[in-house]
């Protein structure tokens, strides 16, 4: 059986890996990843915009890798900052999440699945929003490339993640708030 590599397949595999990892580490650590993701999104977006503006010609900064335009440099910078900040905050962040569910093994599994899906949706959606040139903060100019347009047109999953990024951005936070209130 041959599976053609498509953007849908790539996104679904990334989503599945994040959900599986969330099941391994549990709800408490997944909550920490979600909080780290929010901080990372805002910090990467803001810092990316500042650095883009500061370096009038980002090609100088990214000349060692195959980034050709200022727009590509901005996208790459935001995605790299986002991923680095999630990792740094999750591993070394000075906060803890105490939302581990109590109850039956089935309930604990269900909570872990829900938080894993929400965490995956938040991370994948943020990366796709950055990749498409979008921003969660007022951003500097960006014109989507032909590659981004073709991914958006060819991949219903990418289109859904980008079009519904507000939902993916808000649901994990709401889930953490509900979990905190309801205990």
PASEMAR-261480 format. One line per 4 residues: number of its first residue (from 1); for each residue x, y, z of N, C-alpha, C. Coordinates in steps of 0.02 Angstrom, whole numbers. Layout:
<pts>
NUM = X:Y:Z:X:Y:Z:X:Y:Z | ...
</pts>
This chain:
<pts>
1 = 42:-59:0:0:0:0:44:62:0 | 30:108:-45:69:169:-51:27:228:-28 | 53:267:19:20:328:42:58:387:12 | 24:425:-29:54:484:-58:61:538:-4
5 = 120:566:4:128:618:54:88:680:35 | 41:698:76:0:758:65:3:801:127 | -19:862:120:-22:906:178:-72:880:229 | -127:851:205:-175:822:252:-142:769:295
9 = -105:724:263:-71:670:299:-21:699:349 | 19:747:328:68:778:372:34:809:433 | -19:847:422:-54:880:477:-85:829:524 | -116:777:496:-148:726:538:-96:687:579
13 = -38:674:549:15:639:586:40:683:643 | 52:747:629:75:794:681:23:798:737 | -40:803:719:-95:806:767:-95:743:810 | -89:685:778:-90:621:814:-31:614:862
17 = 28:636:840:87:633:883:78:676:945 | 50:735:937:39:779:995:-13:750:1042 | -67:722:1015:-118:690:1058:-88:630:1094 | -50:589:1059:-19:530:1091:29:552:1146
21 = 68:603:1133:114:629:1184:75:654:1244 | 19:687:1232:-23:712:1287:-49:655:1330 | -65:599:1299:-88:541:1337:-31:513:1380 | 29:516:1354:87:490:1391:102:533:1452
25 = 100:599:1444:121:643:1498:65:661:1546 | 3:652:1527:-53:665:1571:-81:736:1566 | -137:747:1600:-174:810:1594:-135:868:1624 | -101:858:1680:-64:912:1712:-11:942:1667
29 = 30:899:1639:83:922:1595:55:948:1529 | 0:919:1505:-32:945:1444:-59:1015:1457 | -86:1026:1517:-108:1094:1535:-50:1143:1533 | 8:1121:1556:68:1164:1554:88:1178:1482
33 = 81:1128:1438:97:1139:1367:48:1189:1336 | -16:1185:1355:-66:1231:1328:-50:1303:1350 | -35:1312:1415:-18:1379:1440:46:1403:1405 | 95:1359:1398:158:1377:1364:144:1395:1291
37 = 97:1361:1260:80:1376:1191:50:1446:1184 | 5:1464:1229:-23:1532:1227:32:1585:1236 | 75:1575:1285:130:1622:1296:175:1624:1235 | 190:1564:1208:234:1560:1149:204:1593:1088
41 = 139:1585:1078:106:1617:1020:113:1692:1024 | 96:1720:1081:98:1793:1087:170:1820:1085 | 215:1785:1119:285:1808:1120:317:1801:1051 | 305:1745:1017:334:1735:950:305:1785:900
45 = 240:1797:905:208:1845:860:237:1915:871 | 238:1937:933:262:2004:948:336:2012:933 | 377:1964:956:448:1968:945:465:1962:871 | 430:1919:836:440:1912:764:426:1978:728
49 = 372:2011:746:356:2075:715:409:2128:732 | 432:2129:795:483:2177:815:548:2165:777 | 570:2103:774:632:2088:739:626:2101:664 | 568:2087:636:557:2101:565:565:2175:551
53 = 536:2215:595:541:2288:587:612:2312:600 | 645:2284:651:712:2304:669:762:2289:613 | 759:2230:587:803:2212:532:768:2230:467 | 785:2287:441:752:2312:381:758:2262:324
57 = 813:2224:323:823:2174:272:835:2107:306 | 781:2069:322:790:2005:357:832:1954:319 | 842:1965:254:882:1917:216:953:1912:244 | 979:1967:273:1045:1965:304:1048:1915:360
61 = 995:1915:401:993:1872:460:987:1799:440 | 948:1785:388:933:1716:369:971:1694:307 | 1028:1726:293:1064:1710:232:1094:1640:231 | 1103:1609:289:1133:1543:291:1084:1487:274
65 = 1020:1501:276:971:1450:258:934:1473:196 | 892:1430:169:863:1443:103:802:1488:105 | 803:1539:145:748:1587:148:766:1643:100 | 721:1655:53:735:1702:-1:706:1772:10
69 = 649:1776:44:615:1841:49:605:1860:122 | 590:1923:132:576:1948:199:514:1914:228 | 464:1901:186:404:1867:210:419:1796:235 | 461:1760:198:480:1693:219:520:1696:284
73 = 562:1747:292:601:1755:353:555:1766:412 | 504:1807:404:457:1821:458:420:1758:479 | 396:1720:430:361:1658:445:407:1609:481 | 467:1599:455:514:1552:486:531:1574:557
77 = 543:1638:566:560:1664:632:504:1652:682 | 442:1666:663:386:1657:709:376:1584:727 | 381:1539:678:372:1468:691:428:1442:736 | 490:1460:722:546:1438:763:541:1465:834
81 = 524:1529:841:515:1558:908:459:1523:946 | 404:1511:912:346:1479:943:365:1410:970 | 397:1369:929:416:1301:950:468:1304:1007 | 518:1348:1000:569:1355:1052:539:1378:1118
85 = 493:1424:1115:462:1449:1177:418:1396:1210 | 382:1357:1171:342:1303:1201:388:1254:1238 | 441:1234:1205:488:1186:1235:519:1216:1298 | 544:1277:1294:577:1309:1351:529:1318:1409
89 = 469:1342:1396:421:1354:1450:395:1289:1479 | 385:1238:1438:361:1174:1463:414:1141:1508 | 476:1143:1486:529:1110:1524:554:1151:1583 | 559:1217:1575:591:1259:1626:545:1313:1654
93 = 483:1316:1630:437:1368:1654:426:1363:1729 | 422:1420:1761:414:1421:1834:343:1415:1857 | 303:1376:1824:234:1367:1844:216:1293:1837 | 166:1273:1874:141:1204:1873:67:1205:1856
97 = 44:1151:1828:-27:1143:1814:-53:1086:1857 | -104:1100:1896:-131:1048:1940:-202:1031:1919 | -209:1011:1856:-276:995:1830:-284:921:1818 | -241:881:1848:-247:808:1839:-317:787:1861
101 = -352:752:1818:-421:731:1835:-421:676:1888 | -474:675:1925:-484:623:1975:-546:583:1954 | -545:519:1969:-602:478:1951:-580:413:1920 | -625:383:1883:-611:318:1852:-558:325:1798
105 = -529:269:1780:-478:268:1728:-508:292:1661 | -571:275:1649:-604:298:1587:-610:374:1586 | -629:404:1643:-635:477:1648:-568:510:1638 | -516:484:1670:-448:512:1663:-426:508:1591
109 = -439:451:1558:-421:443:1488:-459:493:1445 | -524:502:1457:-564:549:1418:-539:621:1425 | -523:641:1487:-497:709:1498:-430:717:1462 | -387:666:1466:-322:670:1432:-331:675:1356
113 = -378:637:1328:-391:641:1256:-415:711:1237 | -463:738:1274:-490:804:1258:-435:857:1261 | -396:857:1315:-342:905:1321:-289:895:1268 | -274:832:1251:-226:818:1197:-249:844:1130
117 = -313:834:1114:-341:859:1050:-339:935:1049 | -358:967:1105:-357:1040:1108:-286:1067:1103 | -239:1034:1136:-169:1055:1132:-143:1049:1060 | -157:992:1029:-136:981:960:-168:1032:914
121 = -232:1045:923:-266:1094:881:-236:1163:888 | -220:1183:949:-191:1248:962:-122:1254:928 | -80:1204:938:-12:1207:910:-12:1204:834 | -48:1156:806:-50:1148:733:-82:1209:700
125 = -137:1233:729:-171:1292:702:-125:1353:704 | -90:1363:759:-44:1421:764:10:1417:711 | 40:1358:702:92:1350:651:64:1364:582 | 4:1339:567:-26:1350:502:-45:1424:492
129 = -69:1457:544:-84:1528:539:-20:1567:524 | 34:1552:559:97:1586:545:120:1570:474 | 116:1507:455:139:1485:389:100:1520:334 | 36:1534:346:-5:1567:296:4:1643:296
133 = 45:1668:342:57:1740:345:12:1775:394 | -31:1738:429:-75:1768:477:-39:1786:541 | -74:1818:586:-45:1841:648:-100:1845:701 | -82:1836:763:-130:1843:818:-127:1914:846
137 = -76:1951:828:-67:2020:846:-66:2062:782 | -76:2128:788:-67:2168:727:2:2154:698 | 4:2138:635:66:2113:605:92:2161:553 | 156:2151:538:186:2186:482:163:2151:418
141 = 171:2183:361:144:2157:298:169:2089:278 | 125:2052:246:142:1985:221:96:1969:162 | 125:1944:110:86:1920:53:95:1845:48 | 40:1806:54:48:1733:50:81:1711:-15
145 = 125:1662:-10:160:1636:-68:116:1587:-105 | 138:1568:-165:101:1519:-204:98:1452:-167 | 152:1434:-130:153:1371:-93:98:1372:-40 | 93:1427:-3:42:1432:49:-28:1428:18
149 = -37:1463:-37:-102:1462:-70:-119:1392:-94 | -70:1356:-121:-84:1288:-146:-99:1240:-88 | -63:1248:-32:-78:1205:26:-149:1219:50 | -167:1282:54:-234:1301:77:-287:1273:30
153 = -275:1275:-35:-324:1250:-84:-325:1174:-87 | -268:1141:-79:-264:1069:-86:-283:1031:-23 | -276:1062:35:-285:1025:97:-346:1050:136 | -399:1010:136:-457:1029:176:-440:1035:251
157 = -393:994:274:-374:996:345:-338:1062:360 | -291:1082:317:-256:1146:327:-305:1204:324 | -350:1201:276:-401:1254:268:-444:1259:332 | -466:1201:358:-506:1200:420:-467:1229:479
161 = -404:1209:486:-363:1232:542:-352:1308:538 | -340:1334:477:-328:1406:469:-392:1445:477 | -445:1422:444:-510:1458:447:-539:1458:517 | -528:1405:554:-556:1400:622:-504:1413:676
165 = -452:1451:659:-398:1462:708:-424:1497:771 | -475:1539:765:-502:1572:825:-531:1520:873 | -564:1469:845:-592:1416:887:-535:1377:920 | -484:1358:881:-428:1320:909:-390:1362:959
169 = -390:1428:951:-355:1472:997:-393:1478:1063 | -459:1478:1061:-499:1491:1121:-518:1428:1160 | -531:1372:1127:-555:1312:1161:-507:1285:1214 | -442:1280:1202:-399:1254:1255:-400:1297:1318
173 = -401:1362:1310:-405:1407:1368:-471:1398:1405 | -525:1393:1367:-590:1382:1399:-592:1315:1436 | -561:1264:1407:-559:1198:1439:-520:1202:1505 | -464:1239:1505:-426:1247:1567:-465:1286:1620
177 = -501:1337:1598:-542:1376:1644:-597:1332:1674 | -632:1295:1631:-685:1250:1655:-657:1198:1703 | -601:1169:1685:-570:1117:1727:-551:1147:1795 | -527:1209:1795:-508:1241:1858:-569:1257:1901
181 = -624:1279:1869:-684:1296:1906:-720:1234:1932 | -727:1184:1889:-765:1125:1907:-725:1075:1949 | -660:1084:1951:-618:1040:1993:-601:975:1962
</pts>
